[in-house]
Each structure stands twice: as C-alpha cells, then as structure tokens.
C-alpha cells in the first residue's frame, strides 16, 4: 500500500516538473497564455471569451430610457 502511494507521488512530481520546465529553468519563464483572448488567430476571426462577453453585457443597461418608460415599469428608488 505504501509503495503504491510513493510511486504515485513520484509520478505526479515528475509530471509537475516536466510541465513546468519552462517556468522553473528559464529566466523570466511563465506558463503560456491559453485563454481565448491570448490567441491571435481567434481574435482575428472575432471570436471572444464567453466570460468577457458576459461581463460586457452585464455592464450595459438593460433598458434604454425610452424602453423603460414604455414598459410601464414603476420608478425604482
């Protein structure tokens, strides 16, 4: 049982080391940006991140003043 745990921890440690070679051994190294906004080809096609689009949509007012008045909604205080 202990052997299995130690072998598993060793495999995980080796994987982390291999995934982080650039970060650990290159001066100023960092993990690559895998976010949609970090991909130039997707930006050129106009494809954006859903989270960013959602954040922008939430900042826009839900109704314009004219739509608000025509909807019959009461004034919120």
PDB file of N, CA, C and O in Angstrom:
ATOM      1  N   UNK A   1       0.833  -1.201   0.000  1.00  0.00           N
ATOM      2  CA  UNK A   1       0.000   0.000   0.000  1.00  0.00           C
ATOM      3  C   UNK A   1       0.875   1.261   0.000  1.00  0.00           C
ATOM      4  O   UNK A   1       0.646   2.186  -0.780  1.00  0.00           O
ATOM      5  N   UNK A   2       1.863   1.284   0.872  1.00  0.00           N
ATOM      6  CA  UNK A   2       2.751   2.445   0.956  1.00  0.00           C
ATOM      7  C   UNK A   2       3.555   2.596  -0.336  1.00  0.00           C
ATOM      8  O   UNK A   2       3.825   3.708  -0.789  1.00  0.00           O
ATOM      9  N   UNK A   3       3.933   1.450  -0.922  1.00  0.00           N
ATOM     10  CA  UNK A   3       4.690   1.503  -2.181  1.00  0.00           C
ATOM     11  C   UNK A   3       3.873   2.168  -3.287  1.00  0.00           C
ATOM     12  O   UNK A   3       4.406   2.962  -4.063  1.00  0.00           O
ATOM     13  N   UNK A   4       2.588   1.849  -3.359  1.00  0.00           N
ATOM     14  CA  UNK A   4       1.714   2.424  -4.382  1.00  0.00           C
ATOM     15  C   UNK A   4       1.592   3.931  -4.209  1.00  0.00           C
ATOM     16  O   UNK A   4       1.627   4.676  -5.189  1.00  0.00           O
ATOM     17  N   UNK A   5       1.450   4.378  -2.974  1.00  0.00           N
ATOM     18  CA  UNK A   5       1.340   5.819  -2.702  1.00  0.00           C
ATOM     19  C   UNK A   5       2.631   6.536  -3.070  1.00  0.00           C
ATOM     20  O   UNK A   5       2.592   7.602  -3.683  1.00  0.00           O
ATOM     21  N   UNK A   6       3.769   5.965  -2.706  1.00  0.00           N
ATOM     22  CA  UNK A   6       5.057   6.593  -3.024  1.00  0.00           C
ATOM     23  C   UNK A   6       5.301   6.638  -4.525  1.00  0.00           C
ATOM     24  O   UNK A   6       5.806   7.637  -5.038  1.00  0.00           O
ATOM     25  N   UNK A   7       4.952   5.576  -5.233  1.00  0.00           N
ATOM     26  CA  UNK A   7       5.120   5.565  -6.689  1.00  0.00           C
ATOM     27  C   UNK A   7       4.206   6.599  -7.331  1.00  0.00           C
ATOM     28  O   UNK A   7       4.606   7.289  -8.269  1.00  0.00           O
ATOM     29  N   UNK A   8       2.980   6.707  -6.828  1.00  0.00           N
ATOM     30  CA  UNK A   8       2.036   7.703  -7.365  1.00  0.00           C
ATOM     31  C   UNK A   8       2.556   9.118  -7.137  1.00  0.00           C
ATOM     32  O   UNK A   8       2.502   9.955  -8.038  1.00  0.00           O
ATOM     33  N   UNK A   9       3.057   9.386  -5.937  1.00  0.00           N
ATOM     34  CA  UNK A   9       3.612  10.719  -5.642  1.00  0.00           C
ATOM     35  C   UNK A   9       4.825  11.015  -6.516  1.00  0.00           C
ATOM     36  O   UNK A   9       5.006  12.149  -6.957  1.00  0.00           O
ATOM     37  N   UNK A  10       5.647  10.022  -6.767  1.00  0.00           N
ATOM     38  CA  UNK A  10       6.816  10.206  -7.622  1.00  0.00           C
ATOM     39  C   UNK A  10       6.384  10.529  -9.053  1.00  0.00           C
ATOM     40  O   UNK A  10       6.954  11.418  -9.686  1.00  0.00           O
ATOM     41  N   UNK A  11       5.392   9.818  -9.560  1.00  0.00           N
ATOM     42  CA  UNK A  11       4.899  10.074 -10.921  1.00  0.00           C
ATOM     43  C   UNK A  11       4.311  11.480 -11.018  1.00  0.00           C
ATOM     44  O   UNK A  11       4.571  12.190 -11.989  1.00  0.00           O
ATOM     45  N   UNK A  12       3.529  11.887 -10.033  1.00  0.00           N
ATOM     46  CA  UNK A  12       2.940  13.238 -10.033  1.00  0.00           C
ATOM     47  C   UNK A  12       4.037  14.293  -9.974  1.00  0.00           C
ATOM     48  O   UNK A  12       3.965  15.298 -10.681  1.00  0.00           O
ATOM     49  N   UNK A  13       5.053  14.078  -9.138  1.00  0.00           N
ATOM     50  CA  UNK A  13       6.159  15.038  -9.031  1.00  0.00           C
ATOM     51  C   UNK A  13       6.913  15.166 -10.352  1.00  0.00           C
ATOM     52  O   UNK A  13       7.278  16.269 -10.760  1.00  0.00           O
ATOM     53  N   UNK A  14       7.142  14.048 -11.012  1.00  0.00           N
ATOM     54  CA  UNK A  14       7.829  14.085 -12.312  1.00  0.00           C
ATOM     55  C   UNK A  14       6.983  14.829 -13.341  1.00  0.00           C
ATOM     56  O   UNK A  14       7.512  15.612 -14.129  1.00  0.00           O
ATOM     57  N   UNK A  15       5.683  14.589 -13.337  1.00  0.00           N
ATOM     58  CA  UNK A  15       4.792  15.279 -14.285  1.00  0.00           C
ATOM     59  C   UNK A  15       4.795  16.785 -14.052  1.00  0.00           C
ATOM     60  O   UNK A  15       4.869  17.561 -15.004  1.00  0.00           O
ATOM     61  N   UNK A  16       4.714  17.198 -12.801  1.00  0.00           N
ATOM     62  CA  UNK A  16       4.728  18.635 -12.489  1.00  0.00           C
ATOM     63  C   UNK A  16       6.053  19.250 -12.922  1.00  0.00           C
ATOM     64  O   UNK A  16       6.072  20.346 -13.481  1.00  0.00           O
ATOM     65  N   UNK A  17       7.142  18.568 -12.674  1.00  0.00           N
ATOM     66  CA  UNK A  17       8.455  19.073 -13.070  1.00  0.00           C
ATOM     67  C   UNK A  17       8.551  19.212 -14.594  1.00  0.00           C
ATOM     68  O   UNK A  17       9.046  20.219 -15.100  1.00  0.00           O
ATOM     69  N   UNK A  18       8.075  18.200 -15.317  1.00  0.00           N
ATOM     70  CA  UNK A  18       8.146  18.261 -16.782  1.00  0.00           C
ATOM     71  C   UNK A  18       7.213  19.327 -17.356  1.00  0.00           C
ATOM     72  O   UNK A  18       7.562  19.979 -18.340  1.00  0.00           O
ATOM     73  N   UNK A  19       6.041  19.514 -16.764  1.00  0.00           N
ATOM     74  CA  UNK A  19       5.131  20.554 -17.242  1.00  0.00           C
ATOM     75  C   UNK A  19       5.675  21.958 -16.949  1.00  0.00           C
ATOM     76  O   UNK A  19       5.373  22.910 -17.669  1.00  0.00           O
ATOM     77  N   UNK A  20       6.460  22.074 -15.912  1.00  0.00           N
ATOM     78  CA  UNK A  20       6.963  23.384 -15.518  1.00  0.00           C
ATOM     79  C   UNK A  20       8.402  23.653 -15.893  1.00  0.00           C
ATOM     80  O   UNK A  20       9.025  24.545 -15.317  1.00  0.00           O
ATOM     81  N   UNK A  21       8.956  22.907 -16.843  1.00  0.00           N
ATOM     82  CA  UNK A  21      10.363  23.093 -17.226  1.00  0.00           C
ATOM     83  C   UNK A  21      10.639  24.543 -17.602  1.00  0.00           C
ATOM     84  O   UNK A  21      11.617  25.130 -17.141  1.00  0.00           O
ATOM     85  N   UNK A  22       9.785  25.119 -18.436  1.00  0.00           N
ATOM     86  CA  UNK A  22       9.994  26.495 -18.883  1.00  0.00           C
ATOM     87  C   UNK A  22       9.898  27.473 -17.714  1.00  0.00           C
ATOM     88  O   UNK A  22      10.654  28.443 -17.653  1.00  0.00           O
ATOM     89  N   UNK A  23       8.983  27.224 -16.797  1.00  0.00           N
ATOM     90  CA  UNK A  23       8.789  28.119 -15.660  1.00  0.00           C
ATOM     91  C   UNK A  23       9.944  28.011 -14.688  1.00  0.00           C
ATOM     92  O   UNK A  23      10.431  29.023 -14.186  1.00  0.00           O
ATOM     93  N   UNK A  24      10.388  26.794 -14.418  1.00  0.00           N
ATOM     94  CA  UNK A  24      11.414  26.583 -13.397  1.00  0.00           C
ATOM     95  C   UNK A  24      12.822  26.878 -13.886  1.00  0.00           C
ATOM     96  O   UNK A  24      13.642  27.361 -13.104  1.00  0.00           O
ATOM     97  N   UNK A  25      13.133  26.610 -15.138  1.00  0.00           N
ATOM     98  CA  UNK A  25      14.511  26.663 -15.599  1.00  0.00           C
ATOM     99  C   UNK A  25      14.836  27.794 -16.575  1.00  0.00           C
ATOM    100  O   UNK A  25      16.007  27.982 -16.906  1.00  0.00           O
ATOM    101  N   UNK A  26      13.861  28.540 -17.038  1.00  0.00           N
ATOM    102  CA  UNK A  26      14.117  29.644 -17.955  1.00  0.00           C
ATOM    103  C   UNK A  26      13.919  30.947 -17.193  1.00  0.00           C
ATOM    104  O   UNK A  26      12.900  31.137 -16.529  1.00  0.00           O
ATOM    105  N   UNK A  27      14.893  31.838 -17.290  1.00  0.00           N
ATOM    106  CA  UNK A  27      14.792  33.111 -16.595  1.00  0.00           C
ATOM    107  C   UNK A  27      13.627  33.912 -17.179  1.00  0.00           C
ATOM    108  O   UNK A  27      13.559  34.122 -18.390  1.00  0.00           O
ATOM    109  N   UNK A  28      12.722  34.352 -16.323  1.00  0.00           N
ATOM    110  CA  UNK A  28      11.548  35.085 -16.774  1.00  0.00           C
ATOM    111  C   UNK A  28      10.511  34.192 -17.435  1.00  0.00           C
ATOM    112  O   UNK A  28       9.596  34.682 -18.097  1.00  0.00           O
ATOM    113  N   UNK A  29      10.649  32.890 -17.258  1.00  0.00           N
ATOM    114  CA  UNK A  29       9.710  31.960 -17.867  1.00  0.00           C
ATOM    115  C   UNK A  29       8.352  32.017 -17.190  1.00  0.00           C
ATOM    116  O   UNK A  29       8.251  32.280 -15.992  1.00  0.00           O
ATOM    117  N   UNK A  30       7.329  31.771 -17.956  1.00  0.00           N
ATOM    118  CA  UNK A  30       5.978  31.743 -17.411  1.00  0.00           C
ATOM    119  C   UNK A  30       5.157  30.748 -18.210  1.00  0.00           C
ATOM    120  O   UNK A  30       5.523  30.371 -19.323  1.00  0.00           O
ATOM    121  N   UNK A  31       4.044  30.330 -17.628  1.00  0.00           N
ATOM    122  CA  UNK A  31       3.171  29.412 -18.327  1.00  0.00           C
ATOM    123  C   UNK A  31       2.551  30.132 -19.521  1.00  0.00           C
ATOM    124  O   UNK A  31       2.285  31.332 -19.446  1.00  0.00           O
ATOM    125  N   UNK A  32       2.320  29.421 -20.614  1.00  0.00           N
ATOM    126  CA  UNK A  32       1.720  30.057 -21.795  1.00  0.00           C
ATOM    127  C   UNK A  32       0.282  30.494 -21.522  1.00  0.00           C
ATOM    128  O   UNK A  32      -0.427  29.872 -20.732  1.00  0.00           O
ATOM    129  N   UNK A  33      -0.129  31.552 -22.173  1.00  0.00           N
ATOM    130  CA  UNK A  33      -1.494  32.043 -22.038  1.00  0.00           C
ATOM    131  C   UNK A  33      -2.390  31.208 -22.939  1.00  0.00           C
ATOM    132  O   UNK A  33      -2.323  31.320 -24.163  1.00  0.00           O
ATOM    133  N   UNK A  34      -3.221  30.378 -22.342  1.00  0.00           N
ATOM    134  CA  UNK A  34      -4.103  29.513 -23.121  1.00  0.00           C
ATOM    135  C   UNK A  34      -5.520  30.058 -23.180  1.00  0.00           C
ATOM    136  O   UNK A  34      -6.430  29.378 -23.654  1.00  0.00           O
ATOM    137  N   UNK A  35      -5.708  31.266 -22.707  1.00  0.00           N
ATOM    138  CA  UNK A  35      -7.029  31.893 -22.726  1.00  0.00           C
ATOM    139  C   UNK A  35      -7.365  32.296 -24.157  1.00  0.00           C
ATOM    140  O   UNK A  35      -6.467  32.580 -24.951  1.00  0.00           O
ATOM    141  N   UNK A  36      -8.640  32.321 -24.485  1.00  0.00           N
ATOM    142  CA  UNK A  36      -9.089  32.656 -25.840  1.00  0.00           C
ATOM    143  C   UNK A  36      -8.554  34.025 -26.261  1.00  0.00           C
ATOM    144  O   UNK A  36      -8.152  34.208 -27.410  1.00  0.00           O
ATOM    145  N   UNK A  37      -8.547  34.975 -25.343  1.00  0.00           N
ATOM    146  CA  UNK A  37      -8.080  36.321 -25.690  1.00  0.00           C
ATOM    147  C   UNK A  37      -6.581  36.350 -25.968  1.00  0.00           C
ATOM    148  O   UNK A  37      -6.092  37.317 -26.554  1.00  0.00           O
ATOM    149  N   UNK A  38      -5.844  35.331 -25.570  1.00  0.00           N
ATOM    150  CA  UNK A  38      -4.411  35.274 -25.820  1.00  0.00           C
ATOM    151  C   UNK A  38      -4.051  34.672 -27.164  1.00  0.00           C
ATOM    152  O   UNK A  38      -2.870  34.590 -27.503  1.00  0.00           O
ATOM    153  N   UNK A  39      -5.039  34.249 -27.938  1.00  0.00           N
ATOM    154  CA  UNK A  39      -4.806  33.603 -29.219  1.00  0.00           C
ATOM    155  C   UNK A  39      -5.099  34.595 -30.344  1.00  0.00           C
ATOM    156  O   UNK A  39      -6.243  35.006 -30.541  1.00  0.00           O
ATOM    157  N   UNK A  40      -4.052  34.973 -31.076  1.00  0.00           N
ATOM    158  CA  UNK A  40      -4.187  35.989 -32.124  1.00  0.00           C
ATOM    159  C   UNK A  40      -5.114  35.540 -33.252  1.00  0.00           C
ATOM    160  O   UNK A  40      -5.883  36.346 -33.774  1.00  0.00           O
ATOM    161  N   UNK A  41      -5.052  34.270 -33.632  1.00  0.00           N
ATOM    162  CA  UNK A  41      -5.883  33.774 -34.733  1.00  0.00           C
ATOM    163  C   UNK A  41      -7.363  33.868 -34.380  1.00  0.00           C
ATOM    164  O   UNK A  41      -8.178  34.211 -35.237  1.00  0.00           O
ATOM    165  N   UNK A  42      -7.721  33.570 -33.139  1.00  0.00           N
ATOM    166  CA  UNK A  42      -9.126  33.666 -32.733  1.00  0.00           C
ATOM    167  C   UNK A  42      -9.578  35.122 -32.664  1.00  0.00           C
ATOM    168  O   UNK A  42     -10.708  35.441 -33.033  1.00  0.00           O
ATOM    169  N   UNK A  43      -8.699  36.001 -32.194  1.00  0.00           N
ATOM    170  CA  UNK A  43      -9.046  37.431 -32.160  1.00  0.00           C
ATOM    171  C   UNK A  43      -9.279  37.957 -33.558  1.00  0.00           C
ATOM    172  O   UNK A  43     -10.204  38.740 -33.775  1.00  0.00           O
ATOM    173  N   UNK A  44      -8.446  37.538 -34.531  1.00  0.00           N
ATOM    174  CA  UNK A  44      -8.610  37.990 -35.919  1.00  0.00           C
ATOM    175  C   UNK A  44      -9.945  37.535 -36.505  1.00  0.00           C
ATOM    176  O   UNK A  44     -10.518  38.224 -37.349  1.00  0.00           O
ATOM    177  N   UNK A  45     -10.441  36.386 -36.064  1.00  0.00           N
ATOM    178  CA  UNK A  45     -11.729  35.872 -36.536  1.00  0.00           C
ATOM    179  C   UNK A  45     -12.899  36.487 -35.774  1.00  0.00           C
ATOM    180  O   UNK A  45     -14.059  36.251 -36.115  1.00  0.00           O
ATOM    181  N   UNK A  46     -12.597  37.270 -34.749  1.00  0.00           N
ATOM    182  CA  UNK A  46     -13.654  37.910 -33.972  1.00  0.00           C
ATOM    183  C   UNK A  46     -14.249  37.012 -32.904  1.00  0.00           C
ATOM    184  O   UNK A  46     -15.323  37.301 -32.375  1.00  0.00           O
ATOM    185  N   UNK A  47     -13.561  35.927 -32.583  1.00  0.00           N
ATOM    186  CA  UNK A  47     -14.040  35.012 -31.549  1.00  0.00           C
ATOM    187  C   UNK A  47     -13.512  35.498 -30.214  1.00  0.00           C
ATOM    188  O   UNK A  47     -12.313  35.723 -30.048  1.00  0.00           O
ATOM    189  N   UNK A  48     -14.420  35.657 -29.268  1.00  0.00           N
ATOM    190  CA  UNK A  48     -14.025  36.155 -27.960  1.00  0.00           C
ATOM    191  C   UNK A  48     -14.368  35.181 -26.862  1.00  0.00           C
ATOM    192  O   UNK A  48     -14.970  34.134 -27.097  1.00  0.00           O
ATOM    193  N   UNK A  49     -13.980  35.539 -25.675  1.00  0.00           N
ATOM    194  CA  UNK A  49     -14.225  34.725 -24.496  1.00  0.00           C
ATOM    195  C   UNK A  49     -15.659  34.948 -24.006  1.00  0.00           C
ATOM    196  O   UNK A  49     -16.133  36.083 -23.950  1.00  0.00           O
ATOM    197  N   UNK A  50     -16.330  33.879 -23.661  1.00  0.00           N
ATOM    198  CA  UNK A  50     -17.705  33.977 -23.182  1.00  0.00           C
ATOM    199  C   UNK A  50     -17.759  34.775 -21.882  1.00  0.00           C
ATOM    200  O   UNK A  50     -18.677  35.570 -21.679  1.00  0.00           O
ATOM    201  N   UNK A  51     -16.794  34.571 -21.013  1.00  0.00           N
ATOM    202  CA  UNK A  51     -16.785  35.295 -19.732  1.00  0.00           C
ATOM    203  C   UNK A  51     -16.624  36.797 -19.964  1.00  0.00           C
ATOM    204  O   UNK A  51     -17.278  37.599 -19.299  1.00  0.00           O
ATOM    205  N   UNK A  52     -15.762  37.179 -20.897  1.00  0.00           N
ATOM    206  CA  UNK A  52     -15.574  38.599 -21.200  1.00  0.00           C
ATOM    207  C   UNK A  52     -16.827  39.190 -21.823  1.00  0.00           C
ATOM    208  O   UNK A  52     -17.223  40.306 -21.486  1.00  0.00           O
ATOM    209  N   UNK A  53     -17.452  38.452 -22.724  1.00  0.00           N
ATOM    210  CA  UNK A  53     -18.683  38.931 -23.354  1.00  0.00           C
ATOM    211  C   UNK A  53     -19.799  39.072 -22.329  1.00  0.00           C
ATOM    212  O   UNK A  53     -20.584  40.018 -22.390  1.00  0.00           O
ATOM    213  N   UNK A  54     -19.871  38.141 -21.395  1.00  0.00           N
ATOM    214  CA  UNK A  54     -20.889  38.204 -20.348  1.00  0.00           C
ATOM    215  C   UNK A  54     -20.658  39.423 -19.462  1.00  0.00           C
ATOM    216  O   UNK A  54     -21.604  40.128 -19.113  1.00  0.00           O
ATOM    217  N   UNK A  55     -19.405  39.671 -19.101  1.00  0.00           N
ATOM    218  CA  UNK A  55     -19.072  40.825 -18.262  1.00  0.00           C
ATOM    219  C   UNK A  55     -19.462  42.130 -18.958  1.00  0.00           C
ATOM    220  O   UNK A  55     -20.004  43.034 -18.322  1.00  0.00           O
ATOM    221  N   UNK A  56     -19.187  42.233 -20.268  1.00  0.00           N
ATOM    222  CA  UNK A  56     -19.554  43.433 -21.021  1.00  0.00           C
ATOM    223  C   UNK A  56     -21.076  43.589 -21.099  1.00  0.00           C
ATOM    224  O   UNK A  56     -21.596  44.698 -20.977  1.00  0.00           O
ATOM    225  N   UNK A  57     -21.777  42.489 -21.301  1.00  0.00           N
ATOM    226  CA  UNK A  57     -23.239  42.541 -21.411  1.00  0.00           C
ATOM    227  C   UNK A  57     -23.869  42.959 -20.091  1.00  0.00           C
ATOM    228  O   UNK A  57     -24.888  43.650 -20.088  1.00  0.00           O
ATOM    229  N   UNK A  58     -23.292  42.559 -18.991  1.00  0.00           N
ATOM    230  CA  UNK A  58     -23.841  42.921 -17.680  1.00  0.00           C
ATOM    231  C   UNK A  58     -23.628  44.399 -17.353  1.00  0.00           C
ATOM    232  O   UNK A  58     -24.367  44.967 -16.550  1.00  0.00           O
ATOM    233  N   UNK A  59     -22.631  45.018 -17.966  1.00  0.00           N
ATOM    234  CA  UNK A  59     -22.364  46.428 -17.700  1.00  0.00           C
ATOM    235  C   UNK A  59     -23.297  47.344 -18.477  1.00  0.00           C
ATOM    236  O   UNK A  59     -23.486  48.499 -18.094  1.00  0.00           O
ATOM    237  N   UNK A  60     -23.882  46.852 -19.559  1.00  0.00           N
ATOM    238  CA  UNK A  60     -24.801  47.662 -20.355  1.00  0.00           C
ATOM    239  C   UNK A  60     -26.138  47.745 -19.624  1.00  0.00           C
ATOM    240  O   UNK A  60     -26.566  46.776 -18.996  1.00  0.00           O
ATOM    241  N   UNK A  61     -26.791  48.891 -19.705  1.00  0.00           N
ATOM    242  CA  UNK A  61     -28.110  48.983 -19.067  1.00  0.00           C
ATOM    243  C   UNK A  61     -29.097  48.040 -19.751  1.00  0.00           C
ATOM    244  O   UNK A  61     -29.031  47.825 -20.961  1.00  0.00           O
ATOM    245  N   UNK A  62     -30.003  47.487 -18.966  1.00  0.00           N
ATOM    246  CA  UNK A  62     -30.942  46.510 -19.504  1.00  0.00           C
ATOM    247  C   UNK A  62     -31.932  47.156 -20.471  1.00  0.00           C
ATOM    248  O   UNK A  62     -32.251  46.583 -21.512  1.00  0.00           O
ATOM    249  N   UNK A  63     -32.411  48.335 -20.129  1.00  0.00           N
ATOM    250  CA  UNK A  63     -33.342  49.070 -20.978  1.00  0.00           C
ATOM    251  C   UNK A  63     -32.784  50.456 -21.239  1.00  0.00           C
ATOM    252  O   UNK A  63     -32.081  51.022 -20.402  1.00  0.00           O
ATOM    253  N   UNK A  64     -33.102  50.996 -22.401  1.00  0.00           N
ATOM    254  CA  UNK A  64     -32.821  52.400 -22.607  1.00  0.00           C
ATOM    255  C   UNK A  64     -33.917  53.182 -21.900  1.00  0.00           C
ATOM    256  O   UNK A  64     -34.917  52.595 -21.489  1.00  0.00           O
ATOM    257  N   UNK A  65     -33.756  54.474 -21.750  1.00  0.00           N
ATOM    258  CA  UNK A  65     -34.741  55.289 -21.042  1.00  0.00           C
ATOM    259  C   UNK A  65     -36.100  55.189 -21.733  1.00  0.00           C
ATOM    260  O   UNK A  65     -37.130  55.065 -21.069  1.00  0.00           O
ATOM    261  N   UNK A  66     -36.102  55.243 -23.052  1.00  0.00           N
ATOM    262  CA  UNK A  66     -37.359  55.190 -23.798  1.00  0.00           C
ATOM    263  C   UNK A  66     -38.060  53.839 -23.587  1.00  0.00           C
ATOM    264  O   UNK A  66     -39.271  53.798 -23.370  1.00  0.00           O
ATOM    265  N   UNK A  67     -37.313  52.752 -23.650  1.00  0.00           N
ATOM    266  CA  UNK A  67     -37.903  51.437 -23.438  1.00  0.00           C
ATOM    267  C   UNK A  67     -38.420  51.307 -22.010  1.00  0.00           C
ATOM    268  O   UNK A  67     -39.453  50.678 -21.779  1.00  0.00           O
ATOM    269  N   UNK A  68     -37.716  51.892 -21.058  1.00  0.00           N
ATOM    270  CA  UNK A  68     -38.108  51.813 -19.651  1.00  0.00           C
ATOM    271  C   UNK A  68     -39.450  52.538 -19.433  1.00  0.00           C
ATOM    272  O   UNK A  68     -40.333  52.042 -18.733  1.00  0.00           O
ATOM    273  N   UNK A  69     -39.575  53.704 -20.043  1.00  0.00           N
ATOM    274  CA  UNK A  69     -40.814  54.463 -19.883  1.00  0.00           C
ATOM    275  C   UNK A  69     -41.980  53.764 -20.579  1.00  0.00           C
ATOM    276  O   UNK A  69     -43.100  53.783 -20.069  1.00  0.00           O
ATOM    277  N   UNK A  70     -41.736  53.154 -21.725  1.00  0.00           N
ATOM    278  CA  UNK A  70     -42.792  52.482 -22.477  1.00  0.00           C
ATOM    279  C   UNK A  70     -43.173  51.125 -21.882  1.00  0.00           C
ATOM    280  O   UNK A  70     -44.228  50.583 -22.211  1.00  0.00           O
ATOM    281  N   UNK A  71     -42.340  50.582 -21.024  1.00  0.00           N
ATOM    282  CA  UNK A  71     -42.637  49.260 -20.476  1.00  0.00           C
ATOM    283  C   UNK A  71     -43.660  49.321 -19.351  1.00  0.00           C
ATOM    284  O   UNK A  71     -44.188  48.288 -18.936  1.00  0.00           O
ATOM    285  N   UNK A  72     -43.941  50.505 -18.860  1.00  0.00           N
ATOM    286  CA  UNK A  72     -44.901  50.652 -17.791  1.00  0.00           C
ATOM    287  C   UNK A  72     -44.326  50.321 -16.432  1.00  0.00           C
ATOM    288  O   UNK A  72     -45.073  50.182 -15.464  1.00  0.00           O
ATOM    289  N   UNK A  73     -43.020  50.192 -16.339  1.00  0.00           N
ATOM    290  CA  UNK A  73     -42.378  49.846 -15.071  1.00  0.00           C
ATOM    291  C   UNK A  73     -42.418  51.062 -14.147  1.00  0.00           C
ATOM    292  O   UNK A  73     -42.309  52.210 -14.578  1.00  0.00           O
ATOM    293  N   UNK A  74     -42.576  50.765 -12.884  1.00  0.00           N
ATOM    294  CA  UNK A  74     -42.567  51.831 -11.891  1.00  0.00           C
ATOM    295  C   UNK A  74     -41.146  52.266 -11.618  1.00  0.00           C
ATOM    296  O   UNK A  74     -40.199  51.511 -11.837  1.00  0.00           O
ATOM    297  N   UNK A  75     -41.005  53.463 -11.148  1.00  0.00           N
ATOM    298  CA  UNK A  75     -39.693  54.002 -10.857  1.00  0.00           C
ATOM    299  C   UNK A  75     -39.130  53.311  -9.619  1.00  0.00           C
ATOM    300  O   UNK A  75     -39.808  53.204  -8.597  1.00  0.00           O
ATOM    301  N   UNK A  76     -37.896  52.848  -9.714  1.00  0.00           N
ATOM    302  CA  UNK A  76     -37.239  52.157  -8.601  1.00  0.00           C
ATOM    303  C   UNK A  76     -36.433  53.179  -7.818  1.00  0.00           C
ATOM    304  O   UNK A  76     -35.643  53.940  -8.377  1.00  0.00           O
ATOM    305  N   UNK A  77     -36.654  53.177  -6.516  1.00  0.00           N
ATOM    306  CA  UNK A  77     -35.904  54.128  -5.675  1.00  0.00           C
ATOM    307  C   UNK A  77     -34.938  53.401  -4.799  1.00  0.00           C
ATOM    308  O   UNK A  77     -34.218  54.027  -4.021  1.00  0.00           O
TER     309      UNK A  77
END
